[in-house]
Amino acid sequence: MTDGTATRYLYLARHGEASPDETALTENGRRQAVLLGERLRSTPLSAIHHGPLPRAAQTARLIGEQLVGVPLHQCEPAGDYIPYLPRKQELPPDSADRMLSFLAQFPEGERERGPALAREALAAFAGPVEGDEPRHELVVTHNFLIGWLVRAAHDAPQWRWMGLNHGNAALTVIRYAPGRPSSVLFYNDMRHLPAERRWTGFPRELHI
């Protein structure tokens, strides 16, 4: 504890596996969410934040049903958006065109509103907290925001949220302690999922 601030432990989870139209979780996605909730039963969570899209909201609800007395809060900064639009000169020359082509697939409105939401997410979820006691919070969100927050925790270039992939219902934890650099304690942890429920949300070539 330093100057009235305390450590924040930020737990990040991508939503469970979703249906092809992304309007609901699959049976596998629902089971992934329940298993993640069971893993978190011994964690002193004070809140579960989640984005507004159905796949994140359903995942958060299923996790919350495995816990006792942990409130759920929906907020736009925990949603799905492009957190940062890089310029070509920022990117590695051998992959810049491919990365920009990927970003161009997304609607213009989503690309334009994303950076402001990403700044709100950093203000809401990153850094130590006021008070005398450590705080443990879970954010149920999407791949891009997890990449953005992990990138920020490492003080990496802003474009480097790209290339960070997170499995459905996997878990990442970042520690923000007063007077210390932020620390990613673990990333994309799937130990609570049986082998047949792991690696969903990744391209097939990345299943290992």
N, C-alpha and C positions, 0 to 999 in steps of 0.2 A: 504493500500500500504506500502511495506517495501523494502528498498534497490533496487528500480527500478523494483520491481515485483508486479504483481496484481493478483487478484482472478480469477481463472478459474472455470466456471460452465460447467461441462461435462454432457451432456444429452446422455443417452444410450437407444437405442431402438432395440429390436429384429425385424428381418424382419417379414413381414406379413405371414399369413398362405400360405404354399406352396403346390403344387401338390404332389402326392405320389412319383414321380421321382425327385422332388425338382428342376425341370428345369424352373419353372415359378410360379407366384403367382396364387392362386385360385381367383375366383370372390370375395370371402369373404376377402382374403388377400389384394386384391387391395383396397377394401373399407376400411379395417382397416388402410391401409397406408394413404389414403386420409383423414380420420378422424383424424389421428395423425398429419398430416400436418396442418389441420385446427386448431387444438389445439395450435400448435406452432406459429401461425401467429403473436401473440403479443410478442414473445420471440426474443430478438435482436441477433439472430444467425449470426455468422460470416462465418461459413462453415458447410457443411455436409460431413462427411467422411463415406466411406462404403467399405465393402469387395468386392472382385472380383466375387463372385458367383452370378448367375442371381437373386436369390430370394432377396439378399441384395441390389443389384444394382437397381432392379425394385422398391423395396420399397423406396429407397433413391430418385429415380427420381419422384415418385408419391408424396412424401412429398415435394420435392423441387418445384413441380408445384403449390403447394398451397401457396408458399412463394414468396417474391419479392427480386430478386437480391442476393440470397444466393448460392454461388458456391458449386458444388459437386466435391469431390476428392476421387478417388478410390485408396486404398492402401492395400497391403498384410497383414500388422499387424491388420487390422480391419476384417480379414477373419475368417474362421471356422477352428479351429485346437485344439489339446490338449495342454493347456498352461503349464501343469506341470505334470510329471509322478512321483507319490509318490512311495516310498519304503514301503513294507509291515509293517515295524516296526513304520512307521509314522502314520499309520491309526488306527482307533478304532478297537480293536481285534474282536468285534462281527460283524463287517461289512467289514473287510479288504478283505477277499477272494471275496466277492461279488463285491466290488468296483474294484479290480484288474481284475476280470473276465470281467467286463464292459469295461474297458480300452483296454483289449486284443482284443476286437472286431474290433478295428480301424486299418487301414493299418499301417504297420511299418513306412513307410515314413512320414505319418501324425503325428505319435507319436514322431518321431525323430526331425522333423523340428519345432514342436510347441513351445517348450520352448524358442527358440531364438526369434521367432515372438512375444511371450508374453512379453519378455523383451523389444522388440522394441515398443510394444503397451504402456507399462508403460512409456517409455521415451517420446513417442509422445503425449499421451493423459492425463497423470496424472501430478499433481503438479501445482503450480502457474505458471503464464506466465510472460514473460518479458514485460515491459512497464508500463504505468500509468493507463490504463483503464481495467476494468474487461472484460473477454472474455467468450462468450457463444458458445459452439461447440456441434454439434450432431454427434454421431457415430452410424450408422445403421449397426448392426452386428449380432452375433449369440449367442446362450445361453451360451456357454462355456466362451467366452471372457467377457461377462457381469459378470458372476460369478467370473472370475479372477480379474477384476477391482474392484468389490465390496469387495472381499476378501482383496485385497491390501489396500483399503481405511480403512478397519477395523484393519489392521495389524494382520490379522488372519494367521494361519499356511498355507503354500503354497498349501497343498492338499485340503484346504477348499473351493476351487472353486467348488468342487463336492458337490452336494446336494442343490445347489442354482438354482432354476428353474425360467425362465422368460417367460411370455406369449408373443405370437405374437403381435407386434405393441404396447406392453405396454411400459411404460416410467420409467426410473430411472434417478435421478440427483445426482451427487456428486459435492460437493463444496471443492475446494482446495484454501484456503486462506493463504497468507504469514504469517508465524509465528504461525500457528494454526494447530491442527490435521485435517486431511481430514474428511469430514462429508457427510454421505449419507442422503440427504435431504428427499428423498422418494424412494421407491423401488417397481417395478412392478405395477405401477399405471395404471389402466385401465379406469379411469373415463370418458375418451373421447369416449369409445366404448359402444354401447348399450349391454344389457345383453346377447343377442344371439350371439354377436361377441367376447365375452370375453373367456378367459381360453383356447383358442386353443394353441397348442404347449405344453400343459401339459398332462401327463397321465390322463386317465379318472378318476382314483381314487383321483386325486388332484383337480378336479373341485369343487369349493365350492362357 
